[in-house]
Every structure is written in structure tokens, then in C-alpha cells.
Amino acid sequence: MGNCIQQLSESVTLIASDDTWIEGNAIQQLHTTSKLAGMRRVAGLPDLHPGRGYPVGASFFSVGRLYPALIGGDIGCGMALWSTNLAAGKVAVDKLEKRLGNIDGPLDASWQTLVSQLAPAGVGFGQALGTIGGGNHFAELQRIDEIYDPHALAATPFNAKQLVLLVHSGSRGLGRAILEEHVQRHGHHGLADDSADCQDYLAQHDGALQFARANRQLIARRILSRLGATGEALLDVDHNLVTPARVQGEQGWLHRKGATPADAGMVVIPGSRGDFSYLVQPEPSEASLFSLAHGAGRKWMRSECKDRLVKRYTPAQLTRTKLGNHVVCQDKALIYEEAPEAYKPVDSIVASLAEAGLVKVLAKLRPVLTYKTRGGCC
């Protein structure tokens, strides 16, 4: 267990086994971030990889100041898992893909009553609600492939005979606009937590969280409607956010950038679009700043993916994976950037968390149909 909790310095912890792929630049970003004013603790998770100045797959605890740039521009990005009444045993994937069609465009007028109930008023970006977006965002139908703890799973609403729907998306352009406005006014110096500017940012941040959760719900309901199915939300957890927290007796701010809360019930840790996902029960720990990996984590930079893969695969070949699932992605650049080879093996991520005593693995989920984009507006 101890080998997976590495104390890199007095304030920097890395949760990873010796054979977990971690780039040196990501470690350097952890150390750089730990030197910010008021920063007490930094924890890198096994999906750690370099970001734009700050690492992704990490949590940061500060006192007296909070840092919007650590959360990034996709405030509220997270994972929602929904049940469905679609049978998992006999899945006609081609028919499901055809029924799903194109969900890149804005919701039509028939959705506006629900939109007005779910989304915060007056924040703009309403045309993006119900859409997935680019990058590593996706919606995926999955089926339970293996159950590791039948007793624990039996106590949950999961039905192994039915497909589930995993939605990964965030606040779309809203979070980016909030971050850009903040950086223009304050740079990367953070905000004193007793300042009016800090309270203003937190109000916008909380609005973006509400927007992101509404977006995931609308995506899920939109997909279920297209498929003629019903379902209910089983979980919805943000992994880009800041919250008040107490660590080692101090009250401060816990920033998460690509880090799933370990104190919000069971969560899903997805792999790449050609890999499994895992349903886990967190075991909250101060060592990881009460956080878990939010996915497999990138292994390759986006800019190098196509050059590495174009001689091995055509875009069409990348729409079918070794696990047999279909990937809907008609953006030829994005399908290379999001190829399974560009990500770490999710087994190694979950194994590191389990060996560190941070999760109990309940079940493994196999991808069936992944939607990224039909090539319309996103």
C-alpha cells in the first residue's frame, strides 16, 4: 500500500505505483504549484499529466487564498451515470447509433421548460446546453462486464441486465468565459478569500457548477429520448471545482482539477474510449486530499497523436475498438487525439488507487456505443 503513496516533498504527495506512467513535466508542475502563496498541500493522482501551466489529475489545498486558474476553464466538468431500460444482453449497436443521430446542435423549443427549471438564469451560453463539446468529453452506453463485489452492488440501484449511460461534460463556454474574465483582471495571483472579488468569483463558479450539472442531465435525457428509452441519474460528480475544506486542522480551499471527490459517494473512473470503466466506492483519505483519479489520464500530447497513428489507422478504423464498441466521431483530428493509444491503461490507474487503500472496486463496465461528435457545432 505504501508504495502507491509517495511523499515527494513536505507538501507534495503522489498517488501512483512505480510503473504508473507519469511525465516529468507533470511532477514539475506539482512542485511549482505547491509554492503558490497560501498553498499547504498538493496531491497528484495516478492519472496526473501536464496541463497549461498547472497539472491535470491533482488536488490543491490552500489557506487564505484561492486560485481560479487551478480549476481551469471547464468549471463543473464531471461525470454523470444514468440507468436505462435498454437490455444489455442483445444490443443492436448499429440501430442504436442510427437512432441517436446528431446531438451536436442546440436543443429545440420542446426542451425549454426543462432548461428553465434546471439551468441558472441570466448566465448566457444557453445554446450549448444539452451538447457534449469537444476535447475528451463524451457520452457512452455501457454494460456491466464483471462484478467484483456483488453484495455491495446489490445495495445500489444498478441492474446488471440493463445498459447504463455515462456522460462526461461540463459548463461549455460559460466556465471559459469566467476564467478569462478573472485572468484579465487578476492574472494568476489568486484571490484573498475575504475579498469582494473572491466572493464574486465564487458566485460565478457556483453558477457554472449548476450549469454543468444541468448540461449533463439534458444530454442524458436527450440521448434517452432519441433511443426511446427511460432512465434515472445514479450519480453526478464534478471534478473541476473549488470547495471549502478542513485539512490537518486548517480551514481553507480544496481545488480539484481533473480530480474526482472521494467524499461524494460511489463514482465511475472511465478509461479511454477503447477501454473499460470502473465503478468504485471511495475510501476518503487526507493523503489524496479526499480525491480520486477522474479517468485514465493522457499519455500523449494532442499535437502528436495524429503523427503517431496516421500510418497505423484510418479515421474509420478508429471508430471501432478492440472491445467491439462503436465510436461516433466525425472530426478527423479529434478521433486521433482521442484514440485509446493516447491514454494510460485504466487498469493501472484503478490498481494504484486500490493499492493505496483509496477505493473499493465494485464492477467493471464495458463500452458499447460512444458519442463524441457528428461533425456539427460543438
C-alpha positions as CSV (number, residue, x, y, z in Angstrom):
1,M,0.0,0.0,0.0
2,G,2.7,2.5,1.0
3,N,4.5,2.2,-2.4
4,C,1.5,3.9,-4.0
5,I,1.6,6.9,-1.7
6,Q,4.8,8.7,-2.5
7,Q,5.8,11.8,-0.4
8,L,7.8,13.9,-2.9
9,S,8.3,16.8,-0.5
10,E,6.8,18.0,2.7
11,S,3.8,19.4,0.8
12,V,3.6,17.3,-2.4
13,T,2.2,13.8,-2.5
14,L,1.9,11.5,-5.5
15,I,-0.6,8.6,-5.6
16,A,0.9,6.2,-8.1
17,S,2.7,2.8,-8.3
18,D,6.2,2.6,-9.5
19,D,5.1,1.5,-13.0
20,T,2.4,4.2,-13.5
21,W,3.2,6.4,-16.5
22,I,3.8,9.9,-15.0
23,E,5.5,12.6,-17.1
24,G,8.3,14.6,-15.5
25,N,6.7,17.9,-16.6
26,A,3.6,16.9,-14.6
27,I,5.7,16.3,-11.5
28,Q,7.4,19.7,-12.0
29,Q,4.0,21.4,-12.3
30,L,3.0,19.8,-9.0
31,H,6.1,21.3,-7.3
32,T,5.6,24.7,-8.9
33,T,2.0,24.8,-7.8
34,S,3.0,23.9,-4.2
35,K,5.0,27.1,-4.0
36,L,2.0,29.4,-4.6
37,A,1.1,31.8,-1.7
38,G,-1.0,30.1,0.9
39,M,-0.7,26.6,-0.7
40,R,-0.4,24.0,2.0
41,R,-0.7,20.6,0.3
42,V,-0.7,19.3,-3.3
43,A,-1.7,15.7,-4.3
44,G,-1.1,14.2,-7.7
45,L,-3.3,11.2,-8.7
46,P,-2.3,8.3,-10.9
47,D,-3.9,10.0,-14.0
48,L,-1.7,13.0,-13.5
49,H,-0.5,14.7,-16.7
50,P,0.8,18.2,-17.7
51,G,-1.7,20.9,-18.2
52,R,-1.4,24.6,-19.3
53,G,0.8,25.7,-16.6
54,Y,-0.9,23.6,-13.9
55,P,-1.2,19.8,-13.7
56,V,-4.4,17.8,-14.5
57,G,-5.3,15.0,-12.2
58,A,-4.5,16.7,-9.0
59,S,-5.9,18.4,-5.9
60,F,-4.6,21.5,-4.2
61,F,-5.3,22.8,-0.6
62,S,-4.7,26.5,0.2
63,V,-5.4,28.7,3.1
64,G,-6.4,32.4,2.8
65,R,-6.3,32.4,-0.9
66,L,-8.0,30.5,-3.7
67,Y,-6.8,30.1,-7.3
68,P,-9.4,30.1,-10.1
69,A,-6.6,29.2,-12.6
70,L,-6.1,25.9,-10.9
71,I,-9.7,24.8,-11.6
72,G,-9.3,25.9,-15.2
73,G,-11.9,27.0,-17.8
74,D,-14.3,24.0,-17.7
75,I,-15.7,24.7,-14.2
76,G,-18.0,21.9,-13.2
77,C,-16.8,19.3,-15.7
78,G,-17.7,15.9,-14.3
79,M,-19.3,12.5,-14.8
80,A,-23.0,11.6,-14.6
81,L,-24.1,7.9,-14.7
82,W,-27.7,7.1,-15.6
83,S,-29.6,3.9,-15.6
84,T,-31.6,2.9,-18.7
85,N,-34.3,0.4,-19.5
86,L,-32.3,-0.8,-22.5
87,A,-31.5,-4.6,-22.3
88,A,-27.7,-5.3,-22.1
89,G,-28.0,-8.8,-23.4
90,K,-28.9,-8.3,-27.0
91,V,-27.6,-4.9,-28.2
92,A,-28.0,-3.9,-31.8
93,V,-25.4,-1.2,-31.8
94,D,-25.9,-0.1,-35.4
95,K,-29.6,0.5,-34.7
96,L,-28.8,2.5,-31.5
97,E,-26.3,4.6,-33.4
98,K,-28.8,5.3,-36.2
99,R,-31.5,6.3,-33.7
100,L,-29.2,8.6,-31.8
101,G,-28.4,10.6,-34.9
102,N,-26.7,14.0,-34.4
103,I,-26.9,15.7,-31.0
104,D,-24.3,18.4,-31.6
105,G,-26.8,21.2,-32.3
106,P,-28.8,23.2,-29.7
107,L,-32.0,21.8,-28.1
108,D,-35.2,22.7,-29.8
109,A,-38.1,24.6,-28.3
110,S,-39.7,21.4,-26.8
111,W,-36.9,21.3,-24.2
112,Q,-37.2,24.9,-23.0
113,T,-39.4,24.3,-20.0
114,L,-36.9,21.7,-18.6
115,V,-34.0,24.0,-19.4
116,S,-35.6,26.9,-17.5
117,Q,-36.1,24.6,-14.5
118,L,-32.5,23.2,-14.5
119,A,-30.2,26.0,-15.6
120,P,-29.3,29.2,-13.8
121,A,-31.0,32.2,-15.3
122,G,-29.1,35.0,-17.0
123,V,-25.7,33.4,-17.4
124,G,-25.8,33.1,-21.2
125,F,-24.5,30.1,-23.2
126,G,-27.9,28.5,-23.2
127,Q,-27.5,27.3,-26.8
128,A,-24.7,25.0,-25.6
129,L,-27.0,23.2,-23.0
130,G,-27.6,19.6,-23.9
131,T,-24.4,19.3,-26.1
132,I,-21.3,17.4,-25.2
133,G,-18.5,19.7,-26.5
134,G,-15.0,18.8,-27.8
135,G,-11.8,17.5,-26.2
136,N,-12.2,14.4,-24.1
137,H,-15.9,14.9,-23.4
138,F,-18.3,12.1,-24.4
139,A,-21.5,10.2,-23.8
140,E,-21.3,6.4,-23.7
141,L,-23.7,3.5,-23.3
142,Q,-22.0,0.7,-21.2
143,R,-22.9,-2.7,-19.8
144,I,-21.6,-4.3,-16.7
145,D,-18.8,-6.7,-17.8
146,E,-17.7,-8.0,-14.4
147,I,-18.9,-7.7,-10.8
148,Y,-16.3,-7.8,-8.1
149,D,-18.5,-7.1,-5.1
150,P,-22.0,-8.5,-5.6
151,H,-23.2,-7.7,-2.1
152,A,-22.2,-4.0,-2.4
153,L,-23.6,-3.7,-5.9
154,A,-26.9,-5.3,-4.8
155,A,-27.3,-2.4,-2.3
156,T,-27.2,0.1,-5.2
157,P,-29.8,0.8,-7.9
158,F,-27.7,-0.9,-10.6
159,N,-29.3,-3.5,-12.7
160,A,-26.7,-5.8,-14.5
161,K,-29.3,-6.7,-17.1
162,Q,-29.6,-3.2,-18.4
163,L,-27.3,-0.7,-20.1
164,V,-26.1,2.4,-18.3
165,L,-25.3,5.8,-19.8
166,L,-22.1,7.7,-18.7
167,V,-22.0,11.4,-19.6
168,H,-18.7,13.4,-19.3
169,S,-19.2,17.1,-20.0
170,G,-19.0,20.5,-18.2
171,S,-20.0,24.1,-18.3
172,R,-19.1,24.5,-22.0
173,G,-18.2,28.1,-22.9
174,L,-19.5,29.5,-19.6
175,G,-16.6,28.3,-17.5
176,R,-14.1,29.5,-20.0
177,A,-15.6,33.0,-20.1
178,I,-15.5,33.2,-16.3
179,L,-11.8,32.2,-16.2
180,E,-10.8,34.6,-19.0
181,E,-12.5,37.5,-17.2
182,H,-10.8,36.6,-14.0
183,V,-7.3,36.2,-15.5
184,Q,-7.7,39.6,-17.3
185,R,-8.5,41.3,-14.1
186,H,-6.2,39.4,-11.6
187,G,-3.7,37.3,-13.6
188,H,-2.7,34.1,-11.9
189,H,-2.1,35.5,-8.4
190,G,-5.2,34.1,-6.8
191,L,-7.7,35.9,-4.6
192,A,-7.7,36.7,-0.9
193,D,-10.7,34.7,0.4
194,D,-12.0,37.7,2.4
195,S,-12.2,39.9,-0.7
196,A,-15.2,41.0,-2.6
197,D,-13.6,39.8,-5.8
198,C,-13.3,36.3,-4.3
199,Q,-17.0,36.3,-3.4
200,D,-17.9,37.4,-6.9
201,Y,-15.8,34.6,-8.4
202,L,-17.4,32.0,-6.1
203,A,-20.8,33.1,-7.1
204,Q,-20.0,32.7,-10.8
205,H,-18.2,29.4,-10.1
206,D,-21.3,28.0,-8.3
207,G,-23.5,29.2,-11.3
208,A,-21.1,27.3,-13.6
209,L,-21.4,24.2,-11.4
210,Q,-25.2,24.3,-11.7
211,F,-25.0,24.9,-15.5
212,A,-22.6,21.9,-15.9
213,R,-24.9,19.6,-13.9
214,A,-27.9,20.8,-15.9
215,N,-26.0,20.2,-19.1
216,R,-25.2,16.6,-18.2
217,Q,-28.8,15.9,-17.3
218,L,-30.0,17.4,-20.5
219,I,-27.5,15.4,-22.5
220,A,-28.6,12.2,-20.8
221,R,-32.3,12.9,-21.3
222,R,-31.7,13.9,-24.9
223,I,-30.0,10.6,-25.6
224,L,-32.6,8.6,-23.8
225,S,-35.3,10.4,-25.8
226,R,-33.6,9.7,-29.1
227,L,-33.3,6.0,-28.1
228,G,-36.9,5.7,-27.0
229,A,-35.7,4.8,-23.5
230,T,-36.1,5.8,-19.9
231,G,-33.6,6.2,-17.1
232,E,-32.7,7.9,-13.8
233,A,-29.5,9.5,-12.6
234,L,-27.4,7.2,-10.4
235,L,-24.7,9.7,-9.7
236,D,-23.3,13.0,-10.8
237,V,-19.9,14.2,-9.6
238,D,-17.9,17.3,-10.6
239,H,-14.1,17.0,-10.9
240,N,-13.2,20.7,-11.7
241,L,-14.2,22.8,-8.8
242,V,-13.2,24.5,-5.5
243,T,-14.8,23.8,-2.2
244,P,-14.3,24.8,1.5
245,A,-12.4,22.1,3.3
246,R,-10.6,21.3,6.5
247,V,-7.2,19.6,6.2
248,Q,-4.8,18.9,9.1
249,G,-6.8,21.2,11.3
250,E,-6.8,24.2,9.0
251,Q,-9.8,25.6,7.2
252,G,-9.1,26.5,3.6
253,W,-9.9,25.8,0.0
254,L,-9.7,22.5,-1.8
255,H,-9.2,22.9,-5.6
256,R,-9.7,20.0,-7.9
257,K,-8.5,19.9,-11.5
258,G,-9.4,16.6,-13.1
259,A,-9.8,15.0,-9.6
260,T,-13.0,13.2,-8.5
261,P,-14.2,13.9,-5.0
262,A,-13.8,10.9,-2.7
263,D,-16.4,12.2,-0.3
264,A,-19.5,12.2,-2.5
265,G,-20.4,8.5,-2.7
266,M,-19.6,6.0,-5.4
267,V,-18.1,7.2,-8.7
268,V,-17.1,6.0,-12.1
269,I,-13.5,6.1,-13.3
270,P,-13.5,5.8,-17.1
271,G,-10.8,4.7,-19.4
272,S,-10.2,5.8,-22.9
273,R,-13.0,5.2,-25.5
274,G,-11.5,1.8,-26.2
275,D,-11.1,0.7,-22.6
276,F,-13.2,-0.3,-19.7
277,S,-14.6,2.0,-16.9
278,Y,-14.7,1.1,-13.3
279,L,-17.4,1.7,-10.7
280,V,-15.8,2.2,-7.3
281,Q,-16.7,3.0,-3.7
282,P,-14.2,5.7,-2.4
283,E,-12.4,5.4,0.9
284,P,-11.8,9.1,1.7
285,S,-8.2,9.9,2.8
286,E,-6.4,13.1,3.6
287,A,-3.3,11.7,1.9
288,S,-5.0,12.2,-1.5
289,L,-6.8,15.3,-0.3
290,F,-10.1,13.4,-0.4
291,S,-9.8,12.9,-4.2
292,L,-9.5,10.2,-6.8
293,A,-8.4,10.0,-10.4
294,H,-11.1,11.2,-12.8
295,G,-10.1,8.9,-15.7
296,A,-7.2,7.2,-17.3
297,G,-5.2,10.4,-18.0
298,R,-3.4,11.4,-21.2
299,K,-0.2,9.7,-22.2
300,W,0.5,11.7,-25.4
301,M,0.0,15.4,-26.2
302,R,-2.8,16.1,-28.6
303,S,-0.5,17.7,-31.1
304,E,1.5,14.4,-31.6
305,C,-1.3,11.9,-31.8
306,K,-2.1,12.1,-35.5
307,D,1.6,11.7,-36.5
308,R,2.0,8.7,-34.2
309,L,-1.2,7.0,-35.5
310,V,-2.0,8.0,-39.1
311,K,0.2,5.3,-40.6
312,R,-1.5,2.6,-38.5
313,Y,-5.2,3.6,-38.6
314,T,-7.6,5.5,-40.8
315,P,-10.2,7.6,-39.1
316,A,-12.8,4.9,-40.0
317,Q,-10.8,2.2,-38.3
318,L,-10.7,4.2,-35.1
319,T,-14.5,4.2,-34.9
320,R,-14.3,0.5,-33.9
321,T,-12.2,-0.6,-30.9
322,K,-10.7,-3.8,-29.7
323,L,-13.6,-4.1,-27.2
324,G,-16.1,-4.0,-30.0
325,N,-17.7,-0.7,-29.2
326,H,-18.7,1.9,-31.8
327,V,-17.2,5.4,-31.5
328,V,-19.2,8.2,-33.2
329,C,-16.6,10.9,-34.0
330,Q,-16.6,12.6,-37.4
331,D,-14.0,15.1,-36.5
332,K,-10.9,13.6,-38.2
333,A,-8.4,15.5,-36.0
334,L,-10.3,14.7,-32.7
335,I,-10.6,11.0,-33.4
336,Y,-6.8,10.7,-33.5
337,E,-6.4,12.9,-30.4
338,E,-8.8,10.7,-28.5
339,A,-7.5,7.4,-29.7
340,P,-7.1,4.8,-27.0
341,E,-3.4,4.7,-27.5
342,A,-3.2,8.4,-26.4
343,Y,-4.3,7.4,-22.8
344,K,-2.9,5.4,-20.0
345,P,-4.4,1.9,-19.3
346,V,-7.2,2.5,-16.9
347,D,-6.4,-0.8,-15.1
348,S,-3.1,0.7,-13.9
349,I,-4.9,3.8,-12.6
350,V,-7.6,1.9,-10.6
351,A,-5.0,-0.6,-9.3
352,S,-2.9,2.3,-7.9
353,L,-5.9,3.7,-6.1
354,A,-6.9,0.3,-4.7
355,E,-3.4,-0.5,-3.6
356,A,-3.2,2.9,-1.8
357,G,-6.4,2.0,0.0
358,L,-8.4,4.8,-1.6
359,V,-11.1,2.7,-3.4
360,K,-13.1,-0.5,-3.3
361,V,-13.8,-1.7,-6.8
362,L,-17.4,-2.8,-7.3
363,A,-17.7,-3.5,-11.1
364,K,-16.1,-3.2,-14.5
365,L,-18.1,-1.5,-17.3
366,R,-17.6,-2.3,-21.0
367,P,-18.2,0.4,-23.6
368,V,-21.0,-0.3,-26.2
369,L,-21.6,3.0,-28.1
370,T,-19.6,6.2,-27.6
371,Y,-20.8,9.6,-28.9
372,K,-18.3,12.4,-29.4
373,T,-19.5,14.4,-32.4
374,R,-21.2,14.0,-35.8
375,G,-19.1,16.9,-37.0
376,G,-21.8,19.6,-36.4
377,C,-21.5,22.5,-34.0
378,C,-19.9,21.6,-30.7
